[in-house]
Amino acid sequence: MSLILFLGLSASRCEDEKIPVYQDIIFLLNFEIKPSDSLIKKNDTLWITCQFSDDILDYNSNSSFKIPDFEFQTRIGFFKLIGKDRIFSSQPGAVESFQFISLIGSITNMRSTFADFNSTYASGFYTCRIGVIPKFKGVYSINFLSPDKLDISKNIFFPNTNDKRITIAKYRTIYYVINDGKTNFDLYKKHCIASSEILVTTDMIFYEQKGTFTFRVTD
């Protein structure tokens, strides 16, 4: 094979094998925790609920994608806030401080801080209704944690770019919003270092301010 022919074939192969374009996807999921007041009595019930359609919003593009019957692999965390000199991840886990009532969906595989959170899918909607009953006094936070990895290759597709490169959806994270972002953050700041006011990023604001619900349990 001549050098000219070899270079021509190599150039043609490179043209056919263009580097794909990756588009980050950040899912936005909404939950409610009621009552939403910062005070709750011991042995009363907080209800975690959701009802959102399978048209899931991508925060980056502000576009929705049809994602039916999908396992988001969400985890739920329970923390007891014991010191304003501690960051959130250093606060002790508090799963054992609560009892749970699973009416729709479930909380399973419980550890000291986190557990698996499972909603139910039917008729185009993801739903849950789970009761959380505090057994002891104190200041607590409930939050959601997204998985490190999710395979969305079979759920989201994009057209090729103008230069005919393949565009691939790449999962980055999930933003959880509790009570439209009304999460008693002022109470949180009194008992925990507010990292999202030190390292001000969108990820931190969603995780700590919009996706972490704080409340005080009294007798």
C-alpha positions in Angstrom: 0.0 0.0 0.0 1.4 3.4 -1.0 1.9 6.0 1.7 -0.5 8.4 0.0 -3.3 5.7 0.0 -2.6 4.8 3.6 -2.8 8.4 4.7 -6.0 8.8 2.7 -7.6 5.8 4.4 -6.5 7.0 7.8 -8.0 10.4 7.3 -11.3 8.8 6.1 -11.4 6.6 9.2 -10.8 9.5 11.5 -13.6 11.4 9.8 -16.0 8.4 10.3 -14.9 8.0 14.0 -15.5 11.5 15.3 -15.3 12.0 19.0 -18.8 12.0 20.5 -20.2 14.9 22.4 -21.4 14.3 26.0 -24.2 16.3 27.5 -24.5 16.4 31.2 -27.9 15.6 32.7 -29.0 16.8 36.1 -32.4 15.4 37.1 -34.7 17.6 39.3 -37.0 15.7 41.7 -39.5 17.3 44.0 -40.6 16.0 47.4 -42.7 17.3 50.3 -42.2 16.7 54.1 -45.3 17.7 56.1 -45.9 19.3 58.5 -43.3 21.7 57.3 -43.0 23.6 60.6 -39.6 23.5 62.4 -41.2 22.1 65.5 -42.7 18.6 65.9 -43.6 16.6 69.0 -42.0 13.3 69.9 -44.0 10.4 68.5 -45.9 12.6 66.0 -45.5 11.8 62.3 -43.7 13.5 59.5 -45.0 12.5 56.1 -42.6 12.3 53.1 -44.6 12.4 49.9 -44.0 12.8 46.2 -46.1 12.6 43.0 -44.3 13.6 39.9 -44.8 12.5 36.3 -42.3 10.5 34.3 -41.5 13.6 32.3 -38.4 14.3 34.3 -36.9 17.8 34.1 -33.2 18.2 33.3 -31.9 21.2 35.2 -29.2 22.0 32.7 -31.3 22.3 29.6 -34.7 23.0 31.3 -36.1 20.2 29.1 -38.1 17.2 30.2 -37.4 13.6 29.2 -39.8 10.7 29.3 -38.3 8.3 31.8 -40.8 5.6 32.8 -40.4 3.0 35.6 -36.8 4.0 36.3 -34.8 3.2 39.4 -33.2 6.5 40.5 -31.2 4.7 43.3 -31.9 7.5 45.8 -30.8 7.3 49.3 -32.3 9.1 52.3 -30.2 10.4 55.2 -31.1 11.0 58.8 -28.8 13.2 60.9 -28.9 14.6 64.5 -27.4 18.1 64.6 -25.3 18.3 67.8 -22.8 21.1 67.1 -22.5 24.3 65.2 -18.8 23.6 64.9 -19.4 20.5 62.7 -20.0 20.2 59.0 -23.1 18.3 58.0 -21.3 15.1 57.1 -19.7 15.0 60.6 -23.0 15.1 62.4 -24.0 11.7 63.8 -26.4 9.4 61.9 -29.9 9.1 63.4 -31.8 6.3 61.5 -32.4 4.5 64.8 -34.0 7.7 66.2 -37.1 7.1 64.0 -39.8 4.6 63.3 -41.1 4.3 59.7 -44.5 3.7 58.1 -44.4 2.8 54.4 -47.8 3.3 52.8 -46.5 4.0 49.3 -42.9 3.3 48.5 -40.4 2.2 51.1 -37.3 2.8 53.1 -35.1 -0.2 53.1 -31.5 -1.4 53.8 -31.1 0.9 56.7 -27.7 1.8 58.1 -26.7 4.2 60.8 -27.2 7.3 58.6 -28.5 6.4 55.2 -31.1 4.0 53.8 -32.4 3.2 50.3 -35.4 5.2 49.3 -37.9 3.6 46.9 -40.9 5.3 45.3 -43.6 3.5 43.4 -44.3 3.9 39.7 -47.7 3.5 38.1 -49.8 5.1 35.4 -47.0 7.5 34.4 -46.3 8.8 37.9 -43.7 8.3 40.7 -45.4 8.4 44.1 -44.5 7.8 47.7 -46.1 8.3 51.2 -43.8 7.3 54.0 -44.3 8.3 57.7 -41.3 9.2 59.8 -41.9 9.1 63.6 -39.2 10.7 65.9 -38.6 8.8 69.1 -36.3 11.2 70.9 -35.9 15.0 71.5 -33.3 16.9 69.5 -32.6 18.8 66.2 -32.6 16.5 63.2 -32.2 16.8 59.4 -33.6 14.6 56.7 -32.0 14.8 53.2 -31.7 12.9 49.9 -28.5 11.7 48.4 -28.1 11.0 44.6 -26.2 8.0 43.3 -22.7 8.4 41.9 -23.6 6.6 38.7 -26.8 6.0 36.7 -27.2 4.3 33.3 -29.5 6.6 31.3 -28.2 5.4 27.9 -31.5 3.7 27.1 -33.7 6.6 28.2 -32.4 9.9 26.7 -31.3 10.4 23.1 -30.1 13.4 21.2 -29.8 14.1 17.5 -26.3 14.3 16.1 -24.5 17.6 16.0 -24.2 19.7 12.8 -20.8 18.2 12.1 -22.4 14.7 12.5 -21.0 13.8 15.8 -23.0 11.5 18.1 -24.4 13.3 21.2 -24.6 11.1 24.3 -26.5 11.9 27.5 -24.3 11.6 30.6 -25.8 11.5 34.0 -24.1 13.9 36.5 -26.3 14.1 39.6 -29.9 14.6 40.9 -31.1 17.8 42.5 -33.7 17.1 45.2 -36.1 19.9 46.3 -38.1 19.6 49.5 -41.1 21.8 50.1 -40.2 24.1 47.2 -36.9 24.8 49.0 -38.5 25.9 52.3 -36.5 23.6 54.5 -36.0 25.5 57.8 -32.5 26.4 56.8 -32.2 29.1 59.6 -32.6 26.3 62.2 -30.0 24.3 60.3 -27.5 27.1 60.5 -27.9 27.4 64.3 -26.8 23.8 64.8 -24.4 23.0 61.8 -21.8 24.7 59.7 -23.6 26.0 56.6 -21.0 24.8 54.0 -23.2 26.1 51.1 -22.6 29.7 52.4 -18.8 29.1 52.4 -18.5 27.1 49.2 -21.3 28.7 47.2 -22.0 26.4 44.3 -25.3 25.3 42.7 -24.6 21.7 43.8 -24.1 22.7 47.4 -27.1 25.0 47.5 -29.4 22.3 46.3 -27.9 19.6 48.6 -27.8 21.7 51.8 -30.4 24.4 51.4 -33.1 22.9 49.2 -32.7 19.2 49.7 -32.2 19.0 53.5 -35.1 19.4 55.8 -34.4 20.4 59.4 -36.7 20.3 62.5 -36.7 20.2 66.3 -38.4 17.4 68.2 -39.9 18.3 71.6 -41.8 16.5 74.3 
